[in-house]
Amino acid sequence: MRPKIAAGNWKMNGTAAALAELNALGPVVPASGTTVIICPPAPLLFRAVDLAGPLNIAIGAQDCHAEPKGAFTGDISAGMIADCGASHVIVGHSERRDRYSETNANVRQKAEQAWRAGLTPIICLGESLDVREAGTTLDIIATQLSGSLPDDVTATNTVVAYEPIWAIGTGKVPTLEQIIEVHDFIRAQLTSRFGAETAQMIPLLYGGSVKADNAATIFSAENVDGALVGGASLKASDFGPIVTALAAS
């Protein structure tokens, strides 16, 4: 059975006071079978790790640099994230690809840096609305998979997240059939490249306007192993039902 993962990306939201949401979330986190990850802003990582450990919540970062160190003012390395006690890092999020012009090659380098630091990268893929309407979604996903995933992917060192850009924070959600099509395609591409044994155990997350009222339907898809959640992860009252739906799937 593949791991189930509910990951919350707080983006540029929250101060130390927001970490109280971890305590509120703790009671709904399953003892086993479902991994819950919260990715707060970088300044909160140390405090989040201290709070989350006893609650069975993992902590991740939202990005890392493609180099281990250097003259990169304002950036944070994978090693620094690991030093905070975090276990995961998001790389290739659509907001980074779109607004900061990150390429597939950049994302691959970041994933490799994550591994070197002992972190698990959550590698994000996704198409724009123009691509979806042009009918070339699978072509773009194939290109992103090929360019963004390093060759040393294993069943335990990588998580892949499909996030249609047009669904992030918009309230628009692809149909279940569209989600299934892309997730099945990703699984097939992973199988072709890494072999069935590895590919069948890599968790595939869906991200894009996931909420309590649609989570169970999304998690019913065979190749959806969890979610990468944005705004709905900021409050335990919103994220908790998503975690519960995943655990029950």
C-alpha positions in Angstrom: 0.0 0.0 0.0 1.3 3.4 -0.9 1.7 6.1 1.8 -1.2 8.5 2.1 0.0 12.1 2.5 -1.9 15.3 3.4 0.5 18.2 3.0 -0.4 21.8 3.8 1.4 24.7 2.1 0.9 27.9 4.1 2.7 30.0 1.5 3.5 33.5 2.7 1.0 33.4 5.6 1.3 33.2 9.3 3.4 34.4 12.2 4.3 32.5 15.4 0.7 32.8 16.7 -0.5 30.7 13.7 1.4 27.7 15.0 -1.4 27.2 17.5 -3.2 25.6 14.6 -0.8 22.6 14.9 -2.1 21.9 18.4 -5.7 22.1 17.1 -4.8 19.8 14.2 -3.1 17.2 16.4 -6.2 15.3 17.6 -7.3 14.4 14.1 -3.9 13.2 12.9 -4.0 9.4 12.5 -1.5 7.4 14.6 -0.4 5.6 11.4 -1.2 5.1 7.8 -1.5 8.8 6.9 1.4 11.3 7.0 0.4 14.9 7.7 3.0 17.6 6.7 2.7 21.3 7.3 5.0 23.6 5.3 5.0 27.0 7.1 7.1 30.1 6.1 10.8 29.6 6.6 11.1 31.8 9.8 8.7 29.4 11.5 10.4 26.2 10.8 12.4 25.8 14.0 9.3 26.5 16.2 7.0 24.4 14.1 9.4 21.4 14.4 9.4 21.7 18.2 5.6 21.9 18.4 4.8 19.3 15.7 7.0 16.4 16.9 4.7 15.2 19.8 1.7 15.7 17.5 2.8 13.3 14.9 3.0 16.1 12.3 5.9 16.4 9.9 7.3 19.8 8.9 8.4 20.8 5.5 9.7 23.9 3.8 8.2 25.7 0.8 11.3 25.9 -1.4 15.1 25.5 -1.3 18.0 26.8 -3.4 19.6 24.7 -6.1 23.0 25.2 -4.6 24.2 24.1 -1.1 25.6 27.5 -0.2 26.8 30.7 -1.7 26.1 34.4 -2.3 22.4 34.1 -2.7 20.9 36.8 -0.6 17.5 35.9 0.9 17.6 32.3 -0.2 17.6 29.2 2.0 19.5 26.0 1.3 18.2 22.4 1.7 20.9 21.9 4.4 19.5 24.8 6.4 16.1 23.4 6.2 17.3 20.0 7.4 19.2 21.8 10.2 15.8 23.1 11.4 14.6 19.6 11.8 12.2 19.6 8.8 11.8 16.4 6.7 10.3 17.6 3.4 10.6 20.5 1.0 8.3 21.6 -1.8 10.1 22.2 -5.2 8.7 23.3 -8.5 5.5 24.8 -7.2 3.6 26.5 -10.0 4.0 29.9 -8.2 7.8 29.4 -8.3 7.8 28.2 -11.9 5.5 31.1 -13.1 6.5 34.1 -11.0 10.2 33.3 -10.6 10.8 31.6 -14.0 12.0 28.4 -12.5 12.7 25.7 -15.1 12.5 22.0 -15.0 16.3 21.9 -14.7 16.1 24.2 -11.7 13.5 21.9 -10.1 15.7 18.8 -10.7 18.7 20.5 -9.1 16.6 21.5 -6.0 15.3 17.9 -5.7 18.9 16.6 -5.8 19.9 19.2 -3.1 17.0 18.0 -1.0 18.2 14.4 -1.1 21.8 15.4 -0.2 20.4 17.1 2.9 18.3 14.1 3.8 15.0 15.8 2.9 12.2 14.3 0.8 11.2 16.7 -2.1 7.6 17.1 -3.1 8.1 17.8 -6.8 5.2 19.7 -8.3 3.9 19.6 -11.9 0.9 21.3 -13.5 -0.5 23.0 -16.6 -1.8 26.4 -17.3 -5.4 27.1 -18.4 -4.1 27.8 -21.9 -2.5 24.4 -22.1 -5.6 22.7 -20.7 -7.8 24.4 -23.3 -5.4 23.6 -26.1 -5.6 19.9 -25.2 -1.9 19.5 -24.6 -1.9 18.9 -20.8 -0.4 15.4 -21.0 2.4 16.6 -23.3 3.3 19.3 -20.7 3.1 16.9 -17.8 5.4 14.5 -19.7 8.0 17.2 -20.3 7.9 18.4 -16.7 8.2 14.8 -15.4 11.2 14.1 -17.7 13.0 17.4 -16.8 12.1 17.8 -13.2 12.7 14.3 -11.7 16.3 13.2 -11.2 17.3 9.8 -12.3 17.8 8.5 -8.8 14.1 8.6 -7.8 13.1 5.7 -5.5 9.8 4.7 -3.9 10.8 6.3 -0.6 12.8 9.5 -1.5 10.3 11.4 -3.6 6.7 12.6 -3.6 5.1 13.9 -6.8 2.2 16.5 -6.8 0.0 17.4 -9.7 -1.3 20.9 -9.4 -3.2 22.3 -12.4 -2.3 26.0 -12.2 -5.7 27.2 -13.2 -7.2 25.4 -10.1 -4.9 26.8 -7.5 -6.7 29.3 -5.2 -9.4 29.8 -7.8 -12.1 27.6 -6.5 -12.1 25.8 -9.8 -11.5 22.1 -9.6 -10.9 19.7 -12.5 -13.5 17.0 -12.9 -12.7 13.7 -11.3 -12.2 12.2 -14.8 -9.6 14.9 -15.6 -7.8 14.3 -12.3 -7.8 10.5 -12.9 -6.5 10.9 -16.5 -3.5 13.0 -15.4 -2.7 10.8 -12.3 -2.9 7.6 -14.3 -0.7 9.2 -16.9 1.9 10.2 -14.4 1.9 6.7 -12.9 2.4 5.2 -16.4 5.3 7.6 -17.1 6.9 6.8 -13.8 6.5 3.1 -14.6 8.2 3.5 -18.0 11.1 5.3 -16.5 11.7 3.8 -13.1 10.0 0.4 -13.4 6.7 -0.9 -12.0 8.0 -1.8 -8.5 9.3 1.7 -7.8 6.6 3.6 -9.7 3.7 1.8 -7.9 5.0 3.0 -4.5 5.7 6.7 -5.3 2.9 8.9 -3.7 1.0 11.1 -6.1 -0.7 14.1 -4.6 -3.4 16.3 -6.1 -3.3 20.0 -5.4 -5.8 22.7 -6.5 -8.7 24.0 -4.5 -9.0 20.9 -2.3 -11.6 21.4 0.4 -13.5 19.4 2.9 -16.5 19.1 0.6 -14.6 17.6 -2.4 -11.7 15.8 -0.7 -13.4 12.4 -0.4 -14.3 12.4 -4.1 -10.8 13.3 -5.1 -9.3 10.6 -2.9 -11.5 8.0 -4.4 -9.3 8.0 -7.5 -7.0 5.0 -7.6 -3.8 6.9 -8.2 -4.5 9.9 -5.9 -2.6 9.2 -2.7 -3.3 12.5 -0.9 -3.3 16.2 -1.4 -1.1 19.3 -1.4 -3.4 21.9 0.1 -3.0 25.7 0.1 -5.5 28.0 1.7 -7.5 25.3 3.3 -4.5 24.1 5.4 -4.2 27.4 7.3 -6.9 26.5 9.8 -7.2 23.1 11.5 -10.9 23.4 11.2 -10.6 23.4 7.4 -7.6 21.0 7.0 -8.7 18.5 9.6 -11.7 17.2 7.6 -9.4 16.8 4.6 -7.0 14.7 6.7 -9.9 12.6 8.0 -11.2 12.0 4.5 -7.8 10.9 3.3 -7.4 8.5 6.3 -10.8 7.0 5.5 -10.1 6.6 1.7 
